[in-house]
Amino acid sequence: MIKIIRKIVNIDETKCNGCGLCAQACHEGAIEMVNGKAHLIKDDFCDGFGDCLPECPTGAISITEREAAEYDKAAVEARMKEKIKNAREENKNLHVCPGKMARAIQREDNLNNNLNFKAQSELTQWPVQIKLAPVKAPFYENAKLLIAADCTAYAYAAFHQDFIRGRVALIGCPKLDDIDYSEKLCGIIKENNIKSVVIVRMEVPCCGGLENAAKRALQASGKFIPWRVVIISTDGRIIDE
């Protein structure tokens, strides 16, 4: 295989938050998510144009100039055809992120049955956004920590009762925030006496960034803390925990 000096994508794994937006943006399929991190799977699949750069919220992707195999257009076209074929067989849309797919959710009209019912907030602290939350605060002492994706509280009807009750809630969205949550979450876990952690995310791929950040934070904290992950479907069901 002939190698030349050319421009090619470089991925800084330490900055990658696992959101997967770069992989979705790459028209050549040169980037894939491996163990929660973006990887350039083959040099000759990357054309070096950098369509993935503006999609990365953490600045983990750059264009570098180095020795690499020449861009192989024929190999890319063959690979993409195969991916499209597989996606069609699985009844999936290859070009649309599942998190962006518009859909209507049919509900029974329960208004008449709930006229006298008023839900009560279970929130016990403020702020709730991860990037705004303090690293150390009295409400963290002996706390059960909830790390949740923004959309989960809207999708899952009993979110306050089933998840926020008895916990300190921190929320975020790796697709919208241009930061890596793992450093802040690690600080919170290290600096406070956290009893347990529950991570609640949506089923869409971009939510994997939040889950991965929380797991990295737990690992980096050096503490052994019980934790679990709960996945909510877009129609509001718990599909995995």
The 8 nearest C-alpha neighbors of each residue, nearest first, counted from 0:
[[1, 2, 68, 69, 67, 43, 3, 71],
 [2, 0, 68, 3, 69, 67, 66, 43],
 [3, 1, 68, 67, 66, 69, 0, 4],
 [2, 4, 66, 67, 5, 68, 69, 1],
 [3, 5, 66, 65, 67, 64, 2, 6],
 [4, 6, 64, 65, 3, 66, 7, 67],
 [7, 5, 64, 47, 63, 62, 65, 8],
 [6, 8, 47, 62, 63, 64, 5, 45],
 [7, 9, 62, 47, 61, 63, 10, 49],
 [8, 10, 61, 60, 62, 63, 7, 11],
 [11, 9, 60, 59, 12, 61, 8, 38],
 [12, 10, 59, 13, 14, 60, 15, 9],
 [11, 13, 15, 14, 10, 36, 59, 37],
 [12, 14, 11, 15, 59, 16, 10, 36],
 [13, 15, 59, 12, 11, 57, 16, 58],
 [14, 16, 12, 59, 17, 13, 36, 11],
 [17, 15, 208, 18, 179, 14, 212, 36],
 [16, 18, 208, 36, 35, 19, 15, 207],
 [17, 19, 208, 205, 20, 16, 207, 173],
 [18, 20, 22, 21, 17, 205, 32, 23],
 [21, 19, 23, 22, 18, 54, 24, 55],
 [20, 22, 51, 24, 23, 19, 54, 55],
 [23, 21, 30, 25, 19, 20, 24, 31],
 [22, 24, 20, 21, 25, 19, 96, 94],
 [25, 23, 21, 51, 22, 26, 20, 50],
 [26, 24, 22, 27, 28, 23, 51, 21],
 [25, 27, 28, 24, 23, 50, 29, 22],
 [28, 26, 29, 25, 75, 44, 45, 79],
 [29, 27, 25, 30, 26, 79, 22, 44],
 [28, 30, 44, 27, 45, 39, 40, 41],
 [31, 29, 39, 22, 38, 28, 40, 37],
 [30, 32, 38, 22, 37, 33, 40, 29],
 [31, 33, 37, 36, 35, 38, 19, 34],
 [32, 34, 36, 35, 37, 31, 38, 17],
 [35, 33, 36, 32, 37, 17, 211, 38],
 [34, 36, 17, 33, 32, 211, 37, 207],
 [37, 35, 17, 32, 33, 34, 15, 38],
 [38, 36, 32, 31, 33, 30, 17, 19],
 [37, 39, 30, 31, 40, 32, 36, 33],
 [40, 38, 30, 29, 41, 31, 42, 37],
 [39, 41, 38, 29, 30, 31, 42, 44],
 [42, 40, 44, 43, 39, 29, 45, 30],
 [41, 43, 44, 45, 68, 67, 40, 39],
 [42, 44, 70, 68, 71, 69, 45, 41],
 [43, 45, 29, 42, 41, 75, 70, 27],
 [46, 44, 47, 29, 43, 42, 70, 7],
 [47, 45, 70, 48, 44, 7, 43, 27],
 [46, 48, 7, 6, 49, 45, 8, 62],
 [49, 47, 46, 50, 7, 45, 6, 8],
 [48, 50, 51, 52, 47, 8, 62, 61],
 [51, 49, 52, 48, 25, 24, 53, 26],
 [50, 52, 21, 49, 24, 54, 25, 53],
 [51, 53, 49, 54, 50, 55, 60, 61],
 [54, 52, 55, 51, 50, 56, 49, 21],
 [53, 55, 52, 51, 21, 20, 56, 24],
 [54, 56, 53, 57, 52, 58, 21, 20],
 [57, 55, 177, 58, 54, 178, 176, 174],
 [58, 56, 177, 59, 178, 55, 14, 15],
 [59, 57, 60, 55, 56, 14, 61, 52],
 [58, 60, 11, 14, 15, 57, 10, 55],
 [61, 59, 10, 58, 9, 52, 11, 55],
 [62, 60, 9, 8, 63, 10, 52, 59],
 [63, 61, 8, 7, 9, 6, 49, 64],
 [62, 64, 6, 7, 9, 8, 61, 65],
 [63, 65, 6, 5, 7, 4, 62, 66],
 [66, 64, 4, 5, 67, 63, 6, 7],
 [65, 67, 4, 3, 2, 5, 68, 64],
 [68, 66, 2, 3, 42, 65, 4, 69],
 [67, 69, 2, 43, 42, 1, 3, 70],
 [70, 68, 43, 71, 2, 67, 3, 1],
 [69, 71, 43, 46, 44, 72, 45, 68],
 [72, 70, 43, 74, 73, 69, 44, 75],
 [73, 71, 75, 74, 70, 76, 44, 43],
 [72, 74, 76, 75, 71, 77, 78, 70],
 [75, 73, 77, 71, 72, 76, 78, 44],
 [74, 76, 78, 72, 73, 77, 44, 27],
 [77, 75, 73, 79, 78, 74, 80, 72],
 [76, 78, 74, 80, 75, 79, 73, 81],
 [79, 77, 75, 81, 76, 80, 74, 82],
 [78, 80, 82, 76, 81, 77, 75, 83],
 [81, 79, 83, 77, 82, 78, 84, 76],
 [80, 82, 84, 78, 79, 83, 85, 77],
 [81, 83, 79, 85, 84, 80, 86, 78],
 [84, 82, 86, 80, 85, 81, 79, 87],
 [83, 85, 81, 87, 82, 86, 80, 88],
 [86, 84, 88, 82, 83, 87, 81, 89],
 [85, 87, 83, 91, 89, 88, 84, 93],
 [88, 86, 90, 84, 89, 85, 91, 83],
 [87, 89, 85, 86, 90, 84, 91, 83],
 [88, 90, 86, 87, 91, 85, 84, 92],
 [91, 89, 87, 88, 86, 92, 85, 93],
 [92, 90, 86, 89, 87, 93, 88, 85],
 [91, 93, 94, 95, 86, 90, 87, 96],
 [92, 94, 95, 86, 91, 83, 82, 96],
 [95, 93, 92, 96, 23, 24, 83, 91],
 [96, 94, 92, 93, 97, 99, 100, 23],
 [95, 97, 98, 99, 94, 100, 23, 204],
 [98, 96, 100, 99, 203, 95, 204, 92],
 [97, 99, 203, 96, 100, 204, 205, 95],
 [100, 98, 96, 97, 101, 95, 203, 102],
 [99, 101, 97, 98, 102, 96, 95, 92],
 [102, 100, 99, 103, 98, 97, 104, 95],
 [101, 103, 100, 104, 233, 99, 234, 105],
 [102, 104, 105, 101, 234, 106, 100, 233],
 [105, 103, 234, 106, 102, 233, 235, 101],
 [104, 106, 103, 107, 234, 108, 102, 235],
 [107, 105, 108, 104, 109, 103, 234, 110],
 [106, 108, 109, 105, 110, 104, 111, 112],
 [107, 109, 110, 106, 111, 112, 105, 113],
 [110, 108, 112, 111, 107, 113, 106, 114],
 [109, 111, 113, 112, 108, 114, 107, 115],
 [112, 110, 113, 109, 114, 108, 115, 116],
 [113, 111, 109, 110, 114, 115, 116, 108],
 [112, 114, 116, 110, 115, 111, 109, 117],
 [115, 113, 116, 111, 112, 110, 117, 109],
 [116, 114, 113, 117, 112, 111, 110, 118],
 [117, 115, 113, 114, 118, 112, 119, 110],
 [118, 116, 119, 115, 113, 114, 120, 110],
 [117, 119, 116, 120, 159, 160, 157, 121],
 [120, 118, 121, 117, 159, 160, 122, 116],
 [119, 121, 122, 159, 118, 160, 164, 123],
 [120, 122, 164, 159, 163, 123, 119, 160],
 [123, 121, 120, 124, 163, 164, 168, 159],
 [122, 124, 121, 167, 125, 166, 168, 165],
 [123, 125, 122, 126, 167, 138, 127, 168],
 [126, 124, 127, 123, 132, 122, 128, 168],
 [125, 127, 132, 128, 131, 124, 169, 129],
 [126, 128, 169, 125, 170, 168, 132, 129],
 [129, 127, 170, 131, 130, 169, 171, 126],
 [130, 128, 132, 169, 131, 170, 171, 127],
 [129, 131, 128, 132, 180, 183, 171, 178],
 [132, 130, 128, 129, 126, 133, 127, 125],
 [131, 133, 129, 126, 130, 128, 127, 134],
 [134, 132, 135, 136, 131, 187, 126, 130],
 [133, 135, 187, 186, 132, 136, 183, 190],
 [134, 136, 133, 187, 190, 191, 137, 139],
 [135, 137, 138, 139, 133, 134, 140, 191],
 [138, 136, 139, 140, 135, 191, 141, 142],
 [137, 139, 136, 140, 142, 124, 167, 141],
 [138, 140, 142, 137, 136, 191, 141, 193],
 [141, 139, 192, 142, 138, 137, 191, 193],
 [142, 140, 192, 193, 194, 139, 143, 191],
 [143, 141, 139, 193, 140, 194, 144, 167],
 [142, 144, 166, 195, 194, 196, 193, 167],
 [145, 143, 196, 167, 166, 142, 195, 168],
 [144, 146, 168, 197, 167, 196, 169, 166],
 [147, 145, 198, 169, 170, 197, 168, 199],
 [148, 146, 199, 170, 198, 200, 145, 169],
 [147, 149, 200, 171, 170, 150, 172, 151],
 [150, 148, 171, 170, 151, 172, 147, 152],
 [151, 149, 153, 152, 148, 154, 201, 200],
 [150, 152, 154, 153, 149, 148, 155, 201],
 [151, 153, 158, 155, 150, 154, 149, 156],
 [154, 152, 150, 151, 155, 156, 149, 158],
 [153, 155, 235, 151, 152, 150, 156, 233],
 [156, 154, 235, 158, 152, 153, 157, 151],
 [155, 157, 158, 154, 153, 235, 152, 159],
 [158, 156, 160, 159, 155, 161, 162, 152],
 [157, 159, 161, 162, 152, 155, 160, 156],
 [160, 158, 163, 121, 162, 157, 161, 164],
 [159, 161, 157, 164, 158, 162, 163, 121],
 [162, 160, 158, 159, 157, 163, 164, 156],
 [161, 163, 158, 159, 164, 160, 145, 166],
 [164, 162, 159, 166, 121, 168, 165, 160],
 [163, 165, 121, 160, 166, 162, 159, 161],
 [166, 164, 163, 143, 167, 121, 162, 123],
 [167, 165, 143, 163, 144, 164, 168, 145],
 [166, 168, 144, 145, 143, 142, 124, 123],
 [169, 167, 145, 127, 166, 163, 146, 144],
 [170, 168, 127, 146, 129, 128, 145, 147],
 [171, 169, 147, 128, 148, 129, 149, 146],
 [170, 172, 148, 149, 129, 128, 173, 147],
 [171, 173, 174, 175, 148, 149, 176, 209],
 [174, 172, 176, 175, 208, 209, 18, 171],
 [173, 175, 172, 176, 205, 18, 56, 177],
 [174, 176, 172, 173, 177, 56, 171, 178],
 [177, 175, 173, 178, 174, 172, 56, 171],
 [176, 178, 56, 57, 175, 179, 173, 174],
 [179, 177, 57, 176, 180, 56, 173, 130],
 [178, 180, 181, 16, 57, 182, 212, 177],
 [179, 181, 183, 182, 212, 178, 184, 129],
 [180, 182, 212, 216, 184, 179, 183, 185],
 [181, 183, 185, 184, 180, 186, 216, 179],
 [184, 182, 186, 185, 180, 181, 187, 134],
 [183, 185, 187, 181, 186, 182, 216, 180],
 [184, 186, 216, 182, 188, 183, 220, 187],
 [187, 185, 189, 183, 184, 188, 190, 134],
 [186, 188, 134, 184, 190, 185, 189, 191],
 [187, 189, 185, 186, 191, 190, 193, 184],
 [190, 188, 186, 220, 187, 191, 185, 222],
 [191, 189, 187, 188, 186, 135, 192, 134],
 [192, 190, 188, 189, 193, 140, 187, 139],
 [191, 193, 141, 140, 194, 139, 142, 190],
 [194, 192, 142, 141, 191, 195, 188, 143],
 [193, 195, 143, 142, 141, 192, 224, 196],
 [196, 194, 143, 225, 224, 226, 193, 144],
 [195, 197, 226, 144, 145, 143, 225, 198],
 [196, 198, 145, 227, 226, 228, 146, 144],
 [199, 197, 228, 146, 147, 145, 229, 227],
 [198, 200, 147, 229, 228, 230, 146, 148],
 [201, 199, 148, 230, 147, 206, 231, 151],
 [200, 202, 231, 230, 203, 206, 232, 151],
 [201, 203, 232, 231, 230, 204, 200, 233],
 [202, 204, 98, 201, 205, 97, 206, 207],
 [205, 203, 206, 207, 202, 98, 19, 18],
 [204, 206, 18, 207, 203, 208, 19, 174],
 [207, 205, 208, 204, 209, 203, 200, 201],
 [206, 208, 210, 205, 209, 204, 211, 18],
 [207, 209, 18, 17, 211, 206, 16, 210],
 [210, 208, 212, 207, 211, 206, 173, 213],
 [209, 211, 207, 213, 212, 208, 214, 198],
 [210, 212, 214, 208, 213, 209, 207, 215],
 [213, 211, 181, 209, 215, 214, 210, 180],
 [212, 214, 216, 210, 211, 215, 181, 209],
 [213, 215, 211, 217, 216, 212, 218, 210],
 [216, 214, 218, 212, 217, 213, 219, 181],
 [217, 215, 185, 181, 213, 219, 214, 218],
 [218, 216, 214, 220, 215, 219, 213, 185],
 [217, 219, 215, 216, 220, 221, 214, 222],
 [220, 218, 216, 221, 217, 215, 185, 222],
 [221, 219, 217, 189, 222, 185, 218, 216],
 [220, 222, 219, 218, 223, 217, 189, 216],
 [223, 221, 220, 224, 217, 218, 189, 188],
 [222, 224, 225, 221, 217, 218, 220, 226],
 [223, 225, 195, 222, 226, 194, 196, 193],
 [226, 224, 195, 196, 223, 227, 194, 197],
 [227, 225, 196, 197, 195, 224, 228, 198],
 [226, 228, 197, 198, 196, 229, 240, 225],
 [227, 229, 198, 240, 199, 197, 230, 226],
 [228, 230, 240, 199, 239, 198, 200, 231],
 [231, 229, 200, 239, 201, 238, 202, 237],
 [232, 230, 237, 201, 236, 202, 238, 235],
 [233, 231, 236, 235, 202, 234, 201, 238],
 [232, 234, 235, 154, 231, 201, 202, 236],
 [235, 233, 232, 236, 104, 154, 155, 231],
 [234, 236, 155, 154, 232, 233, 231, 237],
 [237, 235, 232, 231, 238, 234, 155, 233],
 [236, 238, 231, 239, 230, 232, 235, 229],
 [239, 237, 230, 231, 236, 232, 240, 229],
 [240, 238, 230, 229, 237, 231, 228, 232],
 [239, 229, 228, 230, 227, 238, 237, 199]]
